[in-house]
Amino acid sequence: MVEAAIVAVAIGLNVGLPVGVIRFDLRRLDPERLARTWTDATILAACLAFGPLCLPVYFAKSRRSFVGFVIGVASAGGCLLASAVTVTALESLLTWIGWS
């Protein structure tokens, strides 16, 4: 049961964090770049299918530059790191309280 909870949290973070990063970026974009971004359905589908790995493609498409791709790679790495730290901390906490 504990393993199922950990997997559910990991999946939720791997979808939710990229959606949050994209939503945050959408609020800051100028109208020209905003016109080049994905629709809501595409954002959710890409995040569900690819998780943080969709971020380099999103940022490269919206920025149309190599710098955008680098921003995407950095944000994907940050999402993966945040997810790994959270899942590891949750697993350690559940082991410490004796639920594993």
N, C-alpha and C positions, 0 to 999 in steps of 0.2 A: 504494500500500500504506500509506503514511504517513497519507493522508487517511482511510482506513478505520479505522486505529487511533485517530485523533483522534475520529472520529464514534462509535466504540465506547466510548471513555472518556467522551465527553460524554453519551451515552445512559445509561451506567452511573451517572454522577454525578447525572443528572436523575431517576433512579429511586431510587438508593441514599440520597442525602441526605435526601429527604423521608421515606423509610421510617425512617431513623435518627432524625430529629426527632420523628416520631410515636412511635416506640418509647421514646425518652427521656421524652417527655411522659406516656406511659402508666404508666411506673414512678412518676411523681410525683403522680398523680391520686388524689383521695379516692374512696371507693366510689360515691358518688352520681354524680360526673362520669364515673367509669369505666364505669358502666352505660349512659351516653349515647354512648359512643364506637363506632367502627366495629369490625366483626369483622376477623379477620386477612385473610380473603379480600378483603374490601372495601378494606382498607388497601392491599394489594398491587395490586389492580385499579385503584384510583384513582391511585396513584402511577405505575403503568405507563401509564395512559391520559393523565393530565394533568400528571404530574411535580410540580414545586413549586407549580403553580397549585391543587392540591387542598388545600394547607395552610390557606388562609383558611376554606374550607368545614369542614374538620375541626375547627379551633379554635373557630369560631363554633358548631358543633353541640355540641361537648363543653362549652363554657363557657356557651352560651346567652346571650351578651351581645355588645355592640358591642366591648368590650375584647378579647374572644376573637377577633373578626374582625381587629382591629388587630394582635394578636399573630401571627395567621396571615399577614397581609400582610407583616409585618416578617420572619417566619421564611422566607417564600417569597422575599423579596428577598435575604435572606442566603444561601439555597441557590443562587439564580441567580447571585449575585455570586461565591460560592465556586466554582461550576462554571465560570463564565467565566474567572476568574483561573487556575484549574487547567488548563483547556484551552489558554489563551493561553500559559501557561508551558511546557506540554508541546510546543506547536507551536514556540515559540521555541527550546526545547532541541533538538528534532529538526532544526530548520533550522541551528542552530549546529554540531551535530555532522555535518551534511551528509547527513541522511537524507531530505531533501525533494526 
